[in-house]
Amino acid sequence: MTNKNRAMLVGSIGAGKSTLTNALLERKAEAVKTQALIFNKWIVDTPGEYTENPFFYKNIMATALEVTHVLYLQDATKQKTIFPPGFSTGINKLPIGVVTKCDSEKADIDAAIKQLKRVIPKGPIVLTSSVTGKGLQEIRHLVKCNTMQEMQKYAESISEEVIIFL
């Protein structure tokens, strides 16, 4: 990444934030449980507890001051979401919905998209797999965008099998 844009990843414990971070940065490291904020080049990895426990929302809000984009991760293998409806509207940063683990045989991608639509009223949702690399290049490109219009124009140029724009 050559520009100054930076993305924060938020999602439940086990949603794949650290695995996605490693994949986006092309690192072969084993993902380990994130205990605190980790700033990596253009990505901020957050502990799942920050999103699962409303007591920690202030940490998300404070960290959001340091980023341009927030990636809201929804694990395609989980039936529930931890995000309250409209959660992204409380953070004045460009939102990107990310469905993780799309390659899993347990994945319910349609349910994950439906859950993210409640979190992000407008913006892209990217279907990803850190194993196969699906969606990674698209996320990198979206984080380089500086406006919702730029993200929409890019999303509309990509297959709906990877990006859906709300």
C-alpha positions in Angstrom: 0.0 0.0 0.0 1.5 3.3 -1.0 -1.2 5.6 0.1 -2.0 6.6 3.7 -5.2 4.6 4.0 -5.5 2.2 6.9 -8.1 -0.4 7.7 -9.3 -1.7 11.1 -10.7 -5.2 11.3 -13.6 -5.9 13.7 -15.5 -9.1 14.3 -16.3 -11.8 16.8 -13.7 -14.1 18.4 -12.7 -16.6 15.8 -14.2 -14.7 12.8 -10.8 -14.8 11.0 -9.4 -11.3 11.7 -5.8 -12.4 12.3 -5.9 -15.0 9.5 -7.2 -12.4 7.1 -4.6 -9.9 8.3 -1.8 -12.4 7.6 -3.3 -13.2 4.2 -3.7 -9.6 3.2 -0.1 -8.9 4.2 1.0 -12.1 2.4 2.5 -13.4 5.6 2.7 -17.2 6.2 2.5 -16.7 10.0 0.1 -18.9 12.1 -2.8 -16.8 13.4 -2.8 -16.5 17.2 -5.5 -15.1 19.5 -5.2 -11.3 19.4 -5.0 -9.9 23.0 -4.5 -6.3 22.1 -4.6 -3.9 19.2 -2.0 -4.8 16.6 -0.9 -2.2 14.0 0.5 -3.9 10.9 1.5 -1.7 7.9 -2.0 -0.6 6.7 -4.1 -2.9 8.9 -5.2 -2.7 12.6 -6.2 -6.1 14.0 -8.5 -5.9 17.0 -9.4 -8.5 19.7 -12.9 -10.1 19.2 -13.8 -9.0 22.7 -13.8 -5.4 21.4 -16.9 -6.1 19.3 -18.5 -8.8 21.5 -18.6 -6.7 24.7 -20.3 -3.3 24.4 -18.0 -2.1 27.3 -15.2 -2.1 24.8 -17.0 -0.1 22.0 -15.0 2.9 23.2 -11.8 1.2 22.2 -13.2 0.6 18.7 -14.3 4.3 18.5 -10.9 5.5 19.7 -9.0 3.2 17.2 -11.3 4.3 14.4 -9.7 7.8 14.7 -6.5 6.2 13.4 -8.0 4.5 10.3 -9.8 5.4 7.0 -11.8 2.1 6.6 -13.4 -0.4 8.9 -13.8 -4.0 7.8 -16.8 -5.7 9.5 -16.1 -9.5 9.5 -18.9 -12.0 9.5 -17.9 -15.7 9.7 -19.9 -17.6 7.1 -19.9 -20.7 9.3 -21.6 -18.9 12.3 -25.3 -18.5 12.4 -25.3 -15.4 14.7 -23.8 -12.0 14.3 -22.4 -9.9 17.2 -23.0 -6.6 15.5 -26.0 -4.5 16.5 -28.2 -3.4 13.6 -26.7 -0.3 11.9 -23.4 -0.7 13.9 -21.3 0.8 11.0 -23.4 4.1 11.0 -21.9 4.9 14.4 -18.4 4.9 13.0 -17.7 7.7 10.5 -15.3 5.7 8.4 -15.7 3.9 5.0 -17.3 0.5 5.8 -16.4 -2.8 4.1 -18.3 -5.9 4.9 -16.3 -9.1 4.7 -17.7 -12.6 4.7 -14.9 -14.9 5.9 -14.5 -18.7 5.5 -16.5 -18.8 2.2 -14.5 -21.9 1.2 -15.8 -23.9 4.2 -18.3 -26.7 3.6 -20.2 -25.3 6.6 -20.4 -21.8 5.0 -23.9 -20.2 4.7 -22.8 -17.3 2.5 -26.4 -16.0 1.9 -27.0 -15.8 5.7 -23.7 -14.0 6.3 -24.5 -11.5 3.6 -28.0 -10.9 5.2 -26.3 -10.4 8.6 -23.9 -7.8 7.2 -26.6 -6.0 5.3 -28.1 -5.2 8.8 -24.7 -3.8 10.0 -23.8 -1.8 6.8 -26.6 0.0 5.2 -24.4 1.1 2.3 -21.1 -0.1 1.0 -19.3 -3.2 -0.4 -19.5 -6.7 1.0 -16.5 -8.9 -0.1 -16.7 -12.7 -0.1 -13.4 -14.1 1.0 -11.2 -17.1 1.7 -7.9 -16.7 3.3 -7.1 -20.2 2.2 -7.8 -19.8 -1.5 -7.1 -16.0 -1.7 -10.6 -15.2 -2.9 -11.5 -11.5 -2.3 -8.0 -10.5 -0.9 -7.0 -8.4 -3.9 -10.5 -6.7 -3.9 -10.1 -5.8 -0.2 -6.7 -4.3 -0.9 -8.1 -2.2 -3.7 -11.2 -1.1 -1.7 -8.9 0.2 1.1 -7.1 2.3 -1.5 -10.4 4.1 -2.3 -11.0 7.4 -0.6 -14.8 7.8 -1.1 -17.9 5.6 -1.1 -18.3 6.6 -4.8 -14.8 5.2 -5.6 -15.6 2.0 -3.8 -18.9 1.7 -5.6 -17.3 2.3 -9.0 -14.7 -0.4 -8.3 -17.2 -2.9 -6.9 -19.4 -2.5 -10.0 -16.4 -3.4 -12.2 -15.9 -6.7 -10.3 -17.9 -10.0 -10.4 -20.8 -10.2 -8.0 -19.3 -13.6 -7.0 -16.7 -11.6 -5.1 -18.2 -8.2 -4.2 -21.8 -7.1 -3.6 -22.5 -3.4 -3.3 -25.4 -2.2 -1.1 
